[in-house]
C-alpha cells in the first residue's frame, strides 16, 4: 500500500522496490489512495 488513508503513512515505494529488485522479489503496489494526491513519476520508478 503506497498510502494508508487511515493512519496517513506514505511508503517509500522507490526504495522498497529497489530492495525487492535486488533480491529478485516481485513487488506490487496498491496506489489507489495516492492517485491524484501525490506525484508518481513512472519514468523515475524501475517498474519493468
Phi and psi in degrees as GROMACS dihedral restraints (atoms count N, CA, C in turn):
[ dihedral_restraints ]
;  ai    aj    ak    al  type     phi  dphi    fc
    3     4     5     6     1   -68.6    20    10
    4     5     6     7     1   -50.3    20    10
    6     7     8     9     1  -126.8    20    10
    7     8     9    10     1   131.5    20    10
    9    10    11    12     1   -96.0    20    10
   10    11    12    13     1   111.7    20    10
   12    13    14    15     1   -72.7    20    10
   13    14    15    16     1   -12.3    20    10
   15    16    17    18     1   -88.0    20    10
   16    17    18    19     1   -39.3    20    10
   18    19    20    21     1  -117.5    20    10
   19    20    21    22     1    -4.0    20    10
   21    22    23    24     1    82.7    20    10
   22    23    24    25     1    12.3    20    10
   24    25    26    27     1   -75.7    20    10
   25    26    27    28     1   135.4    20    10
   27    28    29    30     1  -115.7    20    10
   28    29    30    31     1   117.1    20    10
   30    31    32    33     1   -80.3    20    10
   31    32    33    34     1   145.5    20    10
   33    34    35    36     1   -83.0    20    10
   34    35    36    37     1    83.6    20    10
   36    37    38    39     1   -66.3    20    10
   37    38    39    40     1   -27.4    20    10
   39    40    41    42     1   -67.1    20    10
   40    41    42    43     1   -47.1    20    10
   42    43    44    45     1   -67.2    20    10
   43    44    45    46     1   -44.3    20    10
   45    46    47    48     1   -61.7    20    10
   46    47    48    49     1   -42.1    20    10
   48    49    50    51     1   -61.3    20    10
   49    50    51    52     1   -41.6    20    10
   51    52    53    54     1   -65.2    20    10
   52    53    54    55     1   -39.8    20    10
   54    55    56    57     1   -62.6    20    10
   55    56    57    58     1   -42.6    20    10
   57    58    59    60     1   -66.8    20    10
   58    59    60    61     1   -44.5    20    10
   60    61    62    63     1   -58.1    20    10
   61    62    63    64     1   -42.5    20    10
   63    64    65    66     1   -63.0    20    10
   64    65    66    67     1   -23.6    20    10
   66    67    68    69     1  -107.2    20    10
   67    68    69    70     1     5.8    20    10
   69    70    71    72     1    71.8    20    10
   70    71    72    73     1    26.7    20    10
   72    73    74    75     1   -97.7    20    10
   73    74    75    76     1   132.2    20    10
   75    76    77    78     1   -73.6    20    10
   76    77    78    79     1   133.7    20    10
   78    79    80    81     1  -124.9    20    10
   79    80    81    82     1   126.1    20    10
   81    82    83    84     1  -118.3    20    10
   82    83    84    85     1   136.7    20    10
   84    85    86    87     1  -118.7    20    10
   85    86    87    88     1   127.1    20    10
   87    88    89    90     1   -90.3    20    10
   88    89    90    91     1   105.0    20    10
   90    91    92    93     1  -107.5    20    10
   91    92    93    94     1    21.5    20    10
   93    94    95    96     1   -56.6    20    10
   94    95    96    97     1   -42.7    20    10
   96    97    98    99     1   -78.4    20    10
   97    98    99   100     1   -14.2    20    10
   99   100   101   102     1  -100.4    20    10
  100   101   102   103     1   -15.6    20    10
  102   103   104   105     1   -60.6    20    10
  103   104   105   106     1   125.8    20    10
  105   106   107   108     1    82.9    20    10
  106   107   108   109     1    -8.2    20    10
  108   109   110   111     1  -109.0    20    10
  109   110   111   112     1   -37.5    20    10
  111   112   113   114     1  -123.4    20    10
  112   113   114   115     1   145.1    20    10
  114   115   116   117     1   -71.3    20    10
  115   116   117   118     1   131.2    20    10
  117   118   119   120     1  -127.4    20    10
  118   119   120   121     1   110.2    20    10
  120   121   122   123     1  -100.6    20    10
  121   122   123   124     1   100.4    20    10
  123   124   125   126     1   -62.8    20    10
  124   125   126   127     1   -24.2    20    10
  126   127   128   129     1   -71.0    20    10
  127   128   129   130     1   -20.0    20    10
  129   130   131   132     1   -88.8    20    10
  130   131   132   133     1   -19.0    20    10
  132   133   134   135     1   -95.7    20    10
  133   134   135   136     1   136.6    20    10
  135   136   137   138     1   -86.9    20    10
  136   137   138   139     1    83.0    20    10
  138   139   140   141     1   -98.9    20    10
  139   140   141   142     1     3.4    20    10
